[in-house]
Amino acid sequence: MFSSLVRSTFTRTGSSLARNASIVLRQSHRAAVLHEIGKPVVLETVKRVDQLKDDEVRIKVHYCSLNSTDVQIITGKHPDLKVPLPFIPGHEISGEIVEIGKANPNFLKRGDRVVVMNDLQDPNGGLIEEVVVKNRDVWQVPSEVPLREMTVMPYGHGTALLTFAMHCQLQENDLVLITAGPAGMGLAAIDLAVAVYKAKVIAICDTESSSDLVRQKGAYKTVSMTKNYTKLYKNIADAMGDKKAKIAYDAVGKGLLHLLADFVDPEKGQLFSVDPFYNQEKLKASKPEYELPKKKERTEQDQQNAAKLIDGVKHVDLYEHPDEDVYRQMIADTIEMRSQGMIAGYISKVFLLNKIQNAVEFIQKKQCTGKVLIDVKCVDDDDCEDGEAGEEKKSS
């Protein structure tokens, strides 16, 4: 539904613009643009949106998170998700307000430091020097919270908070299974479950480095993910012992909830998926094959219990939440908890905007343990004031 707007705002850098740099600076911005699914994003100049709608806000972008969902869109790894082209990725954004539309229900001010959570499929994403977004999707960030860290927190921590606070009422010492892949969604859930809810988390991690990180975050136990589901099942069984989890929180997909269902309380437990591409029918069709450990037998009642849990999987997507007040409160609470030092974002690596394709490949190779951040205000080396933006950085 945004495609006509985007097509009207895009322009290739031409000779006339090249001859008059002042016009480029006033009317155009550099952006990472996807023109064809499966092809590299390219850094080019796009025309500035001149007129704001009443409910829009113009933001000078400082940072934009590059999530695995963005990469799946860019590379076409999820063909069911269609986006209009040309497409600017990036739906977690931070920066400074430069202009506000006539309607301002959230009392934003010019110059405010803000964080934004944009629609995943909105083609006007955050990998651009200046972005126009909806007022409802913008939150002020207090001065004590680093913008670069806050950028990677809204979607992961906000979705986990919505799940734990409103869908399962997580309590202290509750046993929780969380799968953590390269996107940072699982890592955010672990951080929140341990630091705020004091739950006992058994984390299933895709790499040894992420296992080390979640142990630092306070996970009760960790299990390394493996493509051998028989071995993975045994490792989870060893970690669980004779206990059952209150919930399984899946941030990876790939049918893992089928495997996890055996380890969740059949009476009081629940399965959650926070995969943005979740599809119930595909979940049922993507059951991973594995053999039970020799000492484990699955009775007919066990099979019925697992099937009931799978049928009741709850998909949670904060951005799609129907109640705008709840949606905004989850992010506001996330910001407040970070301000108080209760939770923290984790940045695996920072890339300059002109190295966006390197960032995409970094995620594809699963080299990240947390989020990948793009420094948009520092487009290339000549723009940087603080040295190499691509160096690894852990946020405290």
N, C-alpha and C positions, 0 to 999 in steps of 0.2 A: 504493500500500500504506500510505501515511501519511494518507490522506484521513479515515479515521474519527477518528484522533487529532486532526487539525487541526479538524475540525468540532466536536469536543468542547471545544476550547480557545478557540474564537472566541465573542465576545459583543459585540454592539453597545453603544455607550455609551448608557446609559439614564438616566432622570431620577433613579433611586435612586443611581446612581453619581455623578451630578452633584451630588447633595445631600451626599455624603460623600466629600470629596477624599481622606481618609486611606485609605479602602478602595481607591480607584483606585491610589494610590501603592503599596500593599502587594501587591495582588492582580492588577493589570493593567498593561499596557504599551502604549505607542503604537507602531503599526506601519503600514507601507505595504502595503495589502491589495488584491489583485486578485480581484474577485468575478465578472467576466465578461470573457472573452477579447475583446480589441479595444476595451475601455472603459478609461478612466483608472483608475489605482490611486488609492486613497483613504486618507487618514490617519485611523485610527480606533483605538479601544481594544480590546485583546484580552486574554483572561484568561490569567493566569500559569499555566504548567505546575507544579503543586504538587510532584509526586513524581518524582524522577529514577529511571530504570532504572539497573541496576548499571554499564552501559557508557556512561553519559551524563555530560555536563559542562554546567553552567550558566555562561553568559558574559554579562557586562555589555558590550554592544556599543559600541565607539567609532566604528568606520568600517565601511562595506560598499561594495565595488566594485559599480557598475552596469555590466554588460558588455552587448555587443550581443546575446549569447545571451539574456540576461534580457529585453531589449527585444523580441526576436523572439517570445518566449513571451507577453509582455504584449500585444503588438499582433496576435498571431495570424498573423505573417508566415511561420511554419513550421507549417502545419496538421497535419503528420504527428506532431508532438510534442504529446502530450496530457499535461496536468497536472491534478491534482485541485484543485477550487475549494472554499472560498476558498484563495488561494495568496499566500504572502509571498515575493517574489523575493529574490535575492541569495545567491551561493554563494562569494564571497571575503569573509571577515569578519575583523576584529581587535577585540580588547578585553581584558577582565580577568576571570579566573576568579573566580566567587563561590561555586561549589559543585561537588563532584565525587562521582560515584557510587561504589559499593563497589569495583568493579573499576577499577584504575588502573595498567595495564601500562606507561604512558608516564611515570609518576612526576610527574604534574602536581601543582601546589600552589595552594591558594587565594591569590589576589593576583597570580598569574603573568600577565605580559603575553604574549598569545598571538595567533597567526594561525590561521585555520580555512579549510579548503576543503570546502564542503558539496556534496552531490549537487545537480546542476543542476535536477533535477525534484522535489527535496524541498520540499514546500509550507511547511515551517518554515524559511524563509530568513532572511537576516541583516538585512533592513530592519525591524528591531524593536529596542526598547531592551534587551531581554534575550532571548537565544536558547539553546535546548537542543540540543546536537549530540553526535555520537559521539566517544568518547575517541580513536579511531583517526584522526580528522580534525583534531586539535588539536596545534599545535607551539608551544613556548616561543620567545619573541623576545628576544634580548639587549637590554639597556638602551640600547646605542649605536645601535640601528636604530629609526628613527621608525616607529611603528605605522601612520601614515597611508600611508607609502610601501610598507611591507611588505604592506599589504592588497592591493595591485594586482599582486603578483608571483607568488603560488604557482601559479596555473593556467598562465599564459603561460610563465614561465621554467621551471617544473617540467616542463611538457610538452616544451619545447624540449630541456631537459637529458636527458630520457628518450630522445628521438629521437636526439640527437647522441652520447650516451654508449653507448646500448645497441642501437640499430638500424642505425647507419651508421658508427660509430667515426670521427667527423669529425677531420681532422688539420689542422695548420698549412698555410696556403696552398691548401687545398682550395677549389675554386670552388663557390659555393652560390647558388642562386636562391631568393629568399624573397618571397612576396607579403604585403603589409602593408595590412590594411584598418583600419576604425575601432575594432576590438575591442581592440587592443593585443597580440594573440597574435603577429602578425608582428614587431612592434617588439621584443617580448621575445626572439624568436628571433634577430633581428639583433644585439641587445645581447650575447647569450650567444655567438653564433658569432664575433663580432669580438673582444670583450673577453677571453673565456676560451680559445677555440679558435684564435684568430688566423687564421681563415678569410677568404677574399676573398668578400665578399657583394655580389651584384648585387640590389638591392632594387627591387621593383615596388610603387609606392606609389599610394594612391588620391587623394591631394591634393598640391599643391605644398608646403603647410606640413609635411606628413609627410615629403616628400622632403628638405626642409631639415633636419628633425630627424634622419633616419637618416644623412644625411651627417655631422652632428655626432657621431653615434654611431660613425662610422668605416666606413660602407659604402664599398666599393670603387667602385661606380657605382650610380646610381639611374635608374629609368625611371618616368615618370608613367603611371598607369593611364588607359585611355580606353575608352569603349564601342565605339569603332571598333577591332575586333580586328585588322583588316588593318594599321592604323597601329601598334597595340601590338606585333604580331608583328615588324614592321620595326624598331621601336625596340629591342626585345630583341635582335634579330639584330645591330643596330649595336653594342649594348653588349657582346655576347658575342664578336664577331669570328669567328675560326675555332675558338674554344675550346668545350669541352663541360663542363657542370657535373657535379659528383659527385652532388648531390641537388637536387631542387626541393621546397621546403617551402611548402605552400599553406595560408594561414590565411584565405582569402577565400571559396573555393568558386566557384560560377557556372561550372563546367566549365573553369576556367583550366588545369587540369593537361593537358588535351588540347593546348593551345597550347604549354605549357612542355615537353612531352615531346620536341619536336624539338631542344631545347637541352641535353638530358641525355645523358651517356655511355650508349650502349645496352648496353655490356658490363658496366661497373662501377657504373653510376648507378642511382638509385632515386627514385621519386616518393613524397612523404608528404603526407597531408591531416591537418590538426589541426582541421578544422571539426567541432564537436560533432554536427552534423546530417548528417555524411557518409553517403552511401548509394552503394554501388558501381554499382548498376543505374541510378540517376539520373545518376551521373557519365557513364556511357556514353551515356545518352540526351540529355545536355545539352551536346553538343559545339558549341562556338561556331563560327560561320561566319566565315571570313576568306580572303583571297587571299594567296598567297605573293608576296614581292617579285619583281620581274622577273628578277633574277639568280639566284633560288633555284629549284631544281627538286627535287621530292621523288620519289626513285626508289621502286620497289616494296620494296626492302630498307629504305628509310627508313620507309615506312608500316608494315612489319612490326615494325621496332624500336619505333616509337611505340606500336603496339598492344600489344606485349609489356610495355612500361613501364606502360601504362594498366591492363593486366590484373594487374600486380603492385603496384598502389598499396597502400601501407601506411597504414592509419588509426591514428593515435596519440591516445589519450585517457587522460591520466594517472589521472583519477579511476576509470576503469574497469579499470585494470591489475589483473590477477588476483593478483599477488604483493604482499601488504600491506607486507612489508619493503622491497621496491623502491619502492613508492609513497611510503612515509614517508621513505625515504632521499633521494629526489629533492627533496622540500620541505626536508628538513634541510640538504642541500647548497646549495640555493638561499639559505636563510637565512644559512648560513656564508659563502657568496661575497659576499652583500650586506654582512655584518658586516665582511669584509675589504676592502670597497670595490671589488671586482672588477666588480660589475654594479650596476645601479640601476633602480628603477622610474620610470615617468614618468606624472605625473598631469596630465591636460589641464585639468580643472576640478573644483572641489569645490562640491557643493550641500548645503543643509540638507535634513533629512528631509521638511519640509513643502513643499519645492520639488521633490519627486520627479518630478512630471509634467513640469516644465521640463527635468529631466535626461534623461528619456525622449526628449523632442522634440529636445534638443541632439544626442543620438546619432543620431536618425533623420535629422537634417539633415547628418550627417557633419561636424559642426563640431569634432570632437575629433581630436587627433593621437595621444593616448595614452589611458589609462584615465580614466573618470569616477568620482569618489569621492563617496559620500554620507556626510556627517557625521551620525551617528545620535545621538551623545551631545548634540549641539547641535540639538535638534529644530526650534526656531524662534529668531528673533532675540533674544528675551528670555533664552534659555538660554545665549547665546554670551558667552564671556569675551574672545575675541580678534578681535572685529570681524566683518566680512563673510566668511562661509565660502565664498561663491560666487566669490570672485576667483580668477583663473587662477594656478596655481602649478606651477612646474617643480621636480621633486625632484632634488636633486643626490646 
